[in-house]
Amino acid sequence: MVVTDQRTAVDWAHQIRNLVDVQYPRAELITLVMDNLNTHTGASLYKAFAPEEARRILDKLQIHYTPKHGSWLNMAEIELSILSRQCLDRRFPDQETLKMEIAAWQEKRNAIAQPMEWRFTNEDARVKLKKLYPTLQE
């Protein structure tokens, strides 16, 4: 988790470049699953970097946007709510302290994390979401 002063398109672009060049430099393709925030687009990379650099970064990304009303997002929202209650429930004197507190919380949380057991199968999705799947004419 990264703490920044703002959450602008340029801030997001720099985080994505860090993801591509520092965190996963050997990856051929990185799949991102993101919400629909207006800064989470390829255009943000072009705002922050020269066109060649933006294209280089985009070529390493496969971006999938979550549905605006996807109930499975509740898990991420629950985790952020827990972070807010357990860690962000007070004022911090500066960003450095905030970063250290979040990192400590995250490390503790990951140490006790249990594997997720998905119960909603592909077959369930095909039945429940049938109207969203295209039909093939034979």
C-alpha positions as CSV (number, residue, x, y, z in Angstrom):
1,M,0.0,0.0,0.0
2,V,1.3,3.4,-0.9
3,V,0.4,6.7,0.7
4,T,0.4,9.8,-1.4
5,D,-0.6,13.4,-0.9
6,Q,-3.3,13.1,-3.5
7,R,-4.8,10.6,-5.9
8,T,-4.4,12.2,-9.2
9,A,-4.0,10.6,-12.6
10,V,-0.3,11.4,-12.5
11,D,0.0,9.8,-9.0
12,W,-1.7,6.7,-10.3
13,A,0.5,6.6,-13.4
14,H,3.7,6.7,-11.3
15,Q,2.4,3.8,-9.1
16,I,1.7,1.8,-12.2
17,R,5.2,2.4,-13.6
18,N,6.6,1.4,-10.2
19,L,4.5,-1.8,-10.5
20,V,5.8,-2.6,-14.0
21,D,9.5,-1.6,-13.5
22,V,10.2,-2.2,-9.9
23,Q,7.8,-4.8,-8.4
24,Y,7.4,-7.0,-11.5
25,P,10.2,-6.1,-13.9
26,R,10.5,-9.6,-15.4
27,A,6.7,-10.0,-16.0
28,E,5.7,-10.2,-19.6
29,L,2.1,-9.2,-18.8
30,I,0.6,-7.9,-15.7
31,T,-3.2,-8.3,-15.2
32,L,-4.8,-5.4,-13.3
33,V,-8.3,-5.7,-11.9
34,M,-9.4,-2.2,-11.0
35,D,-12.4,-0.1,-10.2
36,N,-13.8,2.5,-12.5
37,L,-12.1,5.6,-10.9
38,N,-11.6,8.2,-13.6
39,T,-7.8,8.2,-13.0
40,H,-7.4,4.5,-13.6
41,T,-7.0,4.6,-17.4
42,G,-4.3,4.4,-20.0
43,A,-4.8,8.1,-20.6
44,S,-3.3,8.8,-17.2
45,L,-0.1,7.3,-18.3
46,Y,0.0,9.7,-21.3
47,K,-0.6,12.6,-18.9
48,A,2.4,11.6,-16.8
49,F,4.9,10.3,-19.4
50,A,6.1,10.8,-22.9
51,P,4.0,8.8,-25.4
52,E,6.7,6.2,-25.9
53,E,7.0,5.6,-22.2
54,A,3.2,5.4,-21.7
55,R,2.9,2.9,-24.6
56,R,5.8,0.8,-23.1
57,I,4.0,0.6,-19.8
58,L,0.6,-0.1,-21.4
59,D,2.0,-2.9,-23.5
60,K,2.8,-4.8,-20.2
61,L,-0.7,-4.4,-18.8
62,Q,-3.9,-6.2,-19.3
63,I,-6.6,-4.1,-17.6
64,H,-9.9,-5.4,-16.4
65,Y,-12.5,-3.1,-14.8
66,T,-14.8,-4.4,-12.2
67,P,-18.5,-4.0,-12.6
68,K,-19.8,-0.9,-10.9
69,H,-22.2,-3.0,-8.7
70,G,-20.3,-6.2,-8.3
71,S,-21.1,-7.8,-5.0
72,W,-17.7,-9.6,-4.9
73,L,-16.1,-6.2,-4.4
74,N,-17.6,-6.3,-0.9
75,M,-14.5,-8.3,0.2
76,A,-12.2,-5.5,-0.8
77,E,-14.5,-3.0,0.9
78,I,-14.6,-5.0,4.0
79,E,-10.8,-5.2,4.1
80,L,-10.6,-1.4,3.7
81,S,-13.2,-1.0,6.5
82,I,-11.1,-3.2,8.8
83,L,-8.0,-1.1,8.0
84,S,-10.0,2.0,8.8
85,R,-11.2,0.6,12.2
86,Q,-8.0,-1.1,13.3
87,C,-5.4,1.3,12.0
88,L,-6.7,4.6,10.7
89,D,-9.0,5.4,13.6
90,R,-6.7,8.2,14.9
91,R,-4.7,11.2,13.6
92,F,-1.1,10.8,12.5
93,P,1.5,13.5,12.9
94,D,3.0,12.9,9.4
95,Q,3.0,10.7,6.3
96,E,6.0,8.7,7.5
97,T,4.2,7.6,10.7
98,L,1.1,6.8,8.6
99,K,3.1,4.7,6.2
100,M,4.8,2.8,9.1
101,E,1.5,2.1,10.8
102,I,-0.2,0.8,7.6
103,A,2.8,-1.4,6.9
104,A,2.8,-2.8,10.4
105,W,-1.0,-3.4,10.2
106,Q,-0.6,-5.0,6.8
107,E,2.2,-7.3,7.9
108,K,0.2,-8.5,10.9
109,R,-3.0,-8.9,8.8
110,N,-1.2,-11.0,6.2
111,A,0.4,-13.2,8.9
112,I,-3.1,-14.3,10.1
113,A,-4.8,-14.3,6.6
114,Q,-6.6,-17.5,5.7
115,P,-6.9,-18.7,2.1
116,M,-10.1,-17.6,0.4
117,E,-12.5,-20.5,-0.5
118,W,-14.5,-19.5,-3.5
119,R,-17.8,-21.2,-3.6
120,F,-19.3,-19.5,-6.7
121,T,-18.1,-21.7,-9.6
122,N,-18.0,-21.0,-13.3
123,E,-21.0,-23.2,-13.7
124,D,-22.9,-21.1,-11.1
125,A,-21.9,-18.0,-13.0
126,R,-23.2,-19.4,-16.3
127,V,-26.6,-20.1,-14.8
128,K,-27.0,-17.0,-12.7
129,L,-25.5,-14.6,-15.3
130,K,-26.8,-16.3,-18.4
131,K,-28.4,-13.1,-19.8
132,L,-24.9,-11.5,-19.7
133,Y,-23.3,-14.2,-21.8
134,P,-23.5,-13.9,-25.6
135,T,-25.3,-16.7,-27.4
136,L,-23.8,-18.4,-30.4
137,Q,-25.9,-19.0,-33.5
138,E,-25.2,-22.3,-35.1
